[in-house]
């Protein structure tokens, strides 16, 4: 049950993060340049989503880590779709 909650939270926070990045070009470019910015944003969005849905502790942190890993190919897709020549 906790693992499924963690995975659902990770997927929703990744989708939310990529939707925000698709609308804000500066966010997209900064996340592509700086892995630290990407990590902090992904963990923060997962933390906020965890609070909103009542997740705490290890579930929220695990979702943040999974979300960060999932966002890397997502940002590559956004770069290909919006910013590549």
RARA-V213491 format. One record per backbone hydrogen bond with DSSP energy under -0.5 kcal/mol. CO is the residue of the C=O (numbers start at 0). NH is the residue of the N-H. E is the energy in kcal/mol with one decimal. If there is no record, write none. Layout:
BEGIN
co=CO nh=NH e=E
co=CO nh=NH e=E
END
This chain:
BEGIN
co=0 nh=4 e=-2.0
co=1 nh=5 e=-2.3
co=2 nh=6 e=-2.4
co=3 nh=7 e=-2.4
co=4 nh=8 e=-2.3
co=5 nh=9 e=-2.2
co=6 nh=10 e=-2.4
co=7 nh=11 e=-2.4
co=8 nh=12 e=-2.2
co=9 nh=13 e=-2.0
co=10 nh=14 e=-2.4
co=11 nh=15 e=-2.4
co=12 nh=16 e=-2.4
co=13 nh=17 e=-2.5
co=14 nh=18 e=-2.1
co=15 nh=19 e=-2.2
co=16 nh=20 e=-2.4
co=17 nh=21 e=-1.9
co=18 nh=22 e=-1.1
co=19 nh=22 e=-0.6
co=19 nh=23 e=-1.6
co=22 nh=24 e=-0.6
co=23 nh=27 e=-1.6
co=24 nh=28 e=-2.5
co=25 nh=29 e=-2.4
co=26 nh=30 e=-2.3
co=27 nh=31 e=-1.8
co=28 nh=32 e=-1.8
co=29 nh=33 e=-2.8
co=32 nh=34 e=-0.6
co=33 nh=37 e=-1.7
co=34 nh=38 e=-2.5
co=35 nh=39 e=-2.7
co=36 nh=40 e=-2.5
co=37 nh=41 e=-2.5
co=38 nh=42 e=-2.5
co=39 nh=43 e=-2.4
co=40 nh=44 e=-2.7
co=41 nh=45 e=-2.2
co=42 nh=46 e=-2.2
co=43 nh=47 e=-2.6
co=44 nh=48 e=-2.5
co=45 nh=49 e=-2.4
co=46 nh=50 e=-2.2
co=47 nh=51 e=-2.3
co=48 nh=52 e=-1.8
co=49 nh=54 e=-2.8
co=50 nh=53 e=-0.8
co=55 nh=58 e=-1.4
co=56 nh=60 e=-2.2
co=57 nh=61 e=-2.6
co=58 nh=62 e=-2.2
co=59 nh=63 e=-1.9
co=60 nh=64 e=-2.1
co=61 nh=65 e=-2.5
co=62 nh=66 e=-2.6
co=63 nh=67 e=-2.0
co=64 nh=68 e=-2.1
co=65 nh=69 e=-2.3
co=66 nh=70 e=-1.7
co=67 nh=71 e=-0.8
co=68 nh=72 e=-0.6
co=69 nh=73 e=-1.0
co=70 nh=74 e=-2.7
co=71 nh=75 e=-1.6
co=72 nh=76 e=-2.1
co=73 nh=77 e=-2.3
co=74 nh=78 e=-2.3
co=75 nh=79 e=-2.2
co=76 nh=80 e=-2.6
co=77 nh=81 e=-2.9
co=77 nh=82 e=-0.7
co=78 nh=82 e=-1.0
co=78 nh=83 e=-2.0
END
